[in-house]
Amino acid sequence: MLDYYQLLEIPTDAGNETIKKAFRKRAKEIHPDLWDQSPEALASMRDLLKAYETLMDNELREHYDIQHRKVYGLKSFDYREFLLGRTADNESQSKLIFFDLLHNREKDALRLYETLVQKKQFDLSAHMDREDFMDCAFLLAEEFEAEGNYSSAYHLLRTIVQYELQKPYFKHFFEEVIHRLHHLLGVKMFGKVSSREHLTYIHQVISFNISPKETAFYFRIAAEIYVNLKDFPRAKNCLKEGLKLDNSLTGVKKIREKITRAC
């Protein structure tokens, strides 16, 4: 008896959406029209289709689960243990990060992500489909921000913004991403990262042209940082660019006064 759950790499309590995603992913990996056209590959594809059809049908799944428990036991397939054992496979480790984020193991997810990035020059986006990566990256960014690791949070949010501007996925939920980035760069990073690093991030986001109002806000933050660095010509230029985009830009009075006194 084939273990359909292991074949699809899903837990035994997986819902229909998880089954669908797992099937699409596994099908891309083994489909004979795309890769191998050997008899073994054809047989693997047939098994995958059978697993999908069985688990997506409530009645068939109920009968299958009865036999599955008899053969494999109640704890036949621990998905997390399965992923933990595949340390050499970056795709499995990416799945493990996402799994842990969704199952109250956020610290484990962060530590694994950090270890992979440090040791393997790891790129999470290379091992997940676009939508899963964006969801996973947002959850990681939330946890890094909560830990005070603002640079890691920023890099993940920046990538999400780039992806979303290329092709919308978050859509109306994108406002939450923008708000988090806004608060991170406009409030939380002050005094927590170097001014030069902070400015690098600010200018990167300015280049995205998210919206005139949002870009104006980042020009104002850049002006404030330049004032703190006593680089008044750049501060003046950033303030000017910000006001061109939003003439009702707030928080400019003190910055303007400091620039005027210095000049």
N, C-alpha and C positions, 0 to 999 in steps of 0.2 A: 504493500500500500504506500503510495507516494504521499509525502507530507506536503500538502499544497501550501501551507503557511510558510514553510521553509523555502519552498520553490519560489514564492512571491516575495520572500523576505519581509514578512509582516507578522505582527503578534496575532494570537488566536482570537482576540476580541476586536480585531480591526473592523471598522465600518466600511460601507460601500465606497465612499470617496477615497479612503486609503487604499482599498483593493484596486480601484480604477487607476489611481496614480501608480501603484506598484506594478500593475499589469503593463501600462504604457511604457514604463521605464524598462522593465525586463524584456518586453517585446522588442524595443529598440536595440537592446544588447544582443539578442540571439536570433532575431528574425532572419531566416535564410535568404530572403530577397535582398537584404541589406549586407549581410556578411557571409557566413558559411552556408553552402548549399549541400552539405554532406547529409547522408541519411540520419546521422546522429543529431545534427542541428534541426532537421525536420521533425524528428521525434521529440526533441526538447520543446519545439514550438507547439506541437500538438499537446504535450503535457501541460504547458503553460496555459493554453486555451481552455483545456479541460478544468484546470484549477480555477481559472477566472469564472467560467460558466457555472461551476459548482458552487463557489463561494458567493456568487452574486444572486443565486436563486435561494430564497429562504428555506424552501422545503428540501432541496438537494443538500444545502449546507447543514441542515439539522440532522439528516441521515448520515452525512459524511462525518460530522463532529462526534456522533455516537461511536462510529467505528474508529475514528481518530483517537479518541480517549482510550479505547480498549487497546489499541496498538501502541500508542506513544505515551499514554498517561496524561494526567492533567497538566503537567509541566513539561510537555514534550519539546516545546520550542520557546526558549526565552530569547526574544528578539534582541534585547540589550546585551545579553551574554554573547550572542552570536556576533554582534557588531564589535564588542570588546575584544573578541578573539581575532579580529581581522585588522591587526595593527599595521600591517604593511599595505593595506588598501585604503588610499585616501578617500575614495568614494564612500566606503563603509564608515570611516571616521567622520566624514561630513554628516552622514545620516545619524551617527551617534550624537553629535553635537546638537542637531535639531531635535532628536528624540529626547535628550536630557532637558533641553529648554522647555519642552512641552509637558514634561513629567516631573516637575518640581525638583530638578537636579541642576539648577542654574550654575552653581559653583563648579560642578564637574564639567559642564559645557564650556565655561570660560577657561578653565585650566587646560582642558584638552585643546581648545582653539589656540591658546597662547603657545602651548608646547609645539603644536604643528607648525605654526607660523615661525617660531624661532628655529626649529630644527630642520625644517624641510622647505623653507620659502613657500609656504602653503598658500594657495589661492582658493578660498571656499567656493567662489563663483564657478570655478572650473569643474567642480564635482557635483553640482546640483543644477536642476533646471532653473530657468530665470526666476520664475515665480517663487519657488521654494527658497532660492537663495535670498531674494528680497525679504521674504517673511523672516527667515532665519537671521539675516543680518540686522533687521530691526530689533528682534528680541535680544540679540547679542549686544547691540548698542545700548539698549535700555539697562542691561545688567552691568555693562562697563561703566556707564554713567553713574549708576547707583553705587558702584565701588569707588568712584572718584578717578577712574582711568579715562579722562576726558579725551585724550588723543586717540585712543582706540575706538571710543564711541564716535568721535568725529569721522574717522576714516571710513567706518561702516556706513554712517548716515550720508556722507558725501557720495559714496558709490551708489546708494539707493537713489539719491537725487539725480545722479547722472543717468541711471537706468530709466527712471520714471520720465525724465525729460525726453529721452529717446523714444520711448514707447510706454504709454500709461498702463499701469497695473493697479497701483493703489487707488488711483482716481480720487474720489472725494476724501479718502483717508490720507491722501498725500498731505493734507493740511496738518495732520498730526506730526508727520515727519518734519515739515517746515517749521512748525512750532518748536519741536524738540531741538532742532539745529539752531534756531533763532536764540533760544534760551541758553543753549550750551555755549555758543560763541559770544553772545551779548551779555551774559551774566556770569556763568559758572567758571569760565576759563581765566578770568581776570585774577592774577596772582597765583594761578595754579600751573600755568605753562609759561614759558619765556615769551617776552613780547614779540620776538622775531618769529617764533613758531606760531604764535597767535595770528600775527599779520599774514603769514603764509597761508593759513587756513582761510582767513577773511578774504584775501585776494582770489583764492581759488573759487570761493562761493560767489564772489562778485562776477567772476567770468561766466558763471552759469546763466546769468540774467533771469533768475527765477520769476521776478516781477519787478516793475519800477519801484514800488514801495519797499519791497524786501531788499532790493539792491541798494536803495538809498540808506536803509538802516545799516547795512554793512559798511557803506562808505563812512557813515557817522562813527561807527565803532573803530574803523581804521584811523580816522582823524583823532579820536580820543587816545588811541595807543601812540600815535606819532607825537602828539602833544606830550605825553608822558616820557617819550624818548627825546624830547626837545628838538624834534625834527619838524619845525614849524612850517617850512615851505610845503612839505608833503601833507602835513595836517591841513593846511589851508586848501590845497588842491582837492583832497578827499572830501572836505566839507562842501566845497563848491560843487563837486560832481553829485554829491548826495542831494543838495538843495535843488539842483537842476532837475533831478528825477522826482523829487517830492518837496515842494516849497513849504509844506506844512510839517516838515520833519521836526520831531521833538528832540529835546536834549542837546540842542546846539548852542544855547546861550553861553554857558560856561566855557565851552570849547572855543567859541569865537572870541570871547574876552581874553582868554589866555593867548590866543594867536595874536590878537591886536596889541596886547602889552609887549609881547616878545618882538614884534615887528616895528 
